[in-house]
Each structure stands twice: as structure tokens, then as C-alpha cells.
Amino acid sequence: MKKFLILSLTAFLILQHKSVAQISAGVYQLSSGTFAAIGSNPDNKMFGEARIGAGGNVDIEGTFGYNFVQRDEVNFYSGFHLGVDDQGNDNDLYLGIPLGVFVKPFPSTRNFGFLLEASPIFPTGESNNYFRAGIGLKYTFR
């Protein structure tokens, strides 16, 4: 299942780019752990990201977003997460619905910004639903 998630996200990211590839990289401290991310341009109307959770448990997550508000200094987005949570003996799939704000406060460089995100998480299996939120840093290579 992890391979399917990674392949799906990779295909989405490849189809997303038309001519010039713009890739973003980020590090997020969410309430469920620390995530490293790589994805498409967060300034596109639709964007995607692959996230890997670090720490005691390894989580793999695909995040797909849609920017409802797009400005030079801020984007407001929502979408969904689809991931695998490696807690305990079983690997639970989960679905999340993120609400996020990507703030680019420095006029001299709009490549760097801060991410604020909150998301209810709905795992399959015996795990309970939970809510996660956090902050992160993101840089877009243009």
C-alpha cells in the first residue's frame, strides 16, 4: 500500500508540471510528529506533496491541496491527506482534511514561507480519530 501511495503522488506531481518544474521542500512540526515534505509549487491552484514522518514511528502521507485564496503574500488551502500510520503492529490507513495557510512575509523573496495547518485525521482500523495542528517552513525552488 505504501508503494501505491508513493506512485500515485509521483504521478500527480509529474502531471502537475507543464514545462518548468518548480519543487518545494519543507519541514513541519505537527502535533503528531515531525514531517519532511517535497512537493509541487504551492502557488499553483492545485498542488501535491509527499510527506514522511520521522521519529519513533514512520508515517508516509500524500497531501493534495487546492488554493482557495492566492495572493503574493499568502495562500489559504484545503484538500486531503491520504497516508499510512505505522503505530503499533498494524499499519492503519488514514484520511485527513487539512485547512492551511501558507504565509510568505518577505517581499524580497516569495520562495520562502511559513505553513500553519490543522487537520482532523480519520484512521481505519481500531485507532481513534484525532486532530493535529502545527507549523512549518517551506521553500520553493524556482
LINNORQUI-V855297 format. One record per pair of residues at least 24 apart in sequence whose C-alpha atoms are under 8 Angstrom apart, sorted by the first residue. I is the first residue (numbers start at 1). GAP is how many residues later the second one is. D is the distance in Angstrom with one decimal. If there is no record, write none. Layout:
i | gap | d
I | GAP | D
I | GAP | D
This chain:
i | gap | d
2 | 58 | 7.2
2 | 82 | 7.0
5 | 56 | 7.5
5 | 57 | 6.7
5 | 77 | 7.8
5 | 78 | 7.4
6 | 44 | 7.4
6 | 56 | 7.4
9 | 39 | 7.2
9 | 40 | 7.3
9 | 41 | 6.7
9 | 53 | 6.1
12 | 36 | 7.2
13 | 26 | 7.1
13 | 27 | 6.1
13 | 34 | 7.7
13 | 35 | 6.3
13 | 36 | 7.9
16 | 24 | 7.5
16 | 31 | 7.4
21 | 121 | 7.9
22 | 118 | 6.8
22 | 119 | 5.8
22 | 120 | 5.4
23 | 117 | 5.7
23 | 118 | 5.4
23 | 119 | 7.3
24 | 114 | 6.7
24 | 115 | 5.5
24 | 116 | 4.0
24 | 117 | 6.0
25 | 113 | 5.7
25 | 114 | 5.5
25 | 115 | 6.5
26 | 110 | 7.0
26 | 111 | 5.4
26 | 112 | 4.1
26 | 113 | 6.3
27 | 109 | 5.6
27 | 110 | 5.5
27 | 111 | 6.7
28 | 87 | 7.8
28 | 106 | 7.0
28 | 107 | 5.8
28 | 108 | 3.9
28 | 109 | 6.4
29 | 105 | 5.6
29 | 106 | 5.6
29 | 107 | 5.9
30 | 102 | 6.5
30 | 103 | 5.4
30 | 104 | 4.0
30 | 105 | 6.4
30 | 106 | 8.0
31 | 101 | 5.3
31 | 102 | 5.6
31 | 103 | 5.9
32 | 100 | 6.2
41 | 99 | 6.6
42 | 98 | 7.8
43 | 24 | 7.8
43 | 27 | 7.1
43 | 32 | 7.4
45 | 25 | 7.8
57 | 28 | 7.8
57 | 29 | 5.6
57 | 30 | 6.0
58 | 27 | 7.1
58 | 28 | 5.6
59 | 24 | 7.1
59 | 25 | 5.7
59 | 26 | 4.9
59 | 27 | 5.8
60 | 24 | 5.4
60 | 25 | 7.0
72 | 32 | 7.5
72 | 38 | 7.3
73 | 30 | 5.9
73 | 31 | 4.7
73 | 32 | 6.0
73 | 33 | 7.9
73 | 34 | 7.7
73 | 37 | 7.3
74 | 27 | 7.0
74 | 28 | 5.6
74 | 29 | 4.5
74 | 30 | 5.9
74 | 31 | 8.0
75 | 26 | 5.7
75 | 27 | 5.1
75 | 28 | 6.6
76 | 24 | 5.8
76 | 25 | 4.6
76 | 26 | 6.5
77 | 24 | 6.4
92 | 31 | 6.3
92 | 32 | 5.7
92 | 33 | 6.1
92 | 35 | 7.8
93 | 30 | 5.7
93 | 31 | 5.6
93 | 32 | 7.9
94 | 27 | 6.6
94 | 28 | 5.4
94 | 29 | 3.9
94 | 30 | 5.9
95 | 26 | 5.8
95 | 27 | 5.2
95 | 28 | 6.3
96 | 24 | 5.6
96 | 25 | 4.4
96 | 26 | 6.1
97 | 24 | 7.0
111 | 28 | 5.5
111 | 29 | 4.9
111 | 30 | 6.9
111 | 31 | 7.5
112 | 25 | 7.6
112 | 26 | 5.9
112 | 27 | 4.5
112 | 28 | 6.5
113 | 24 | 6.0
113 | 25 | 5.4
113 | 26 | 6.5
114 | 24 | 6.2
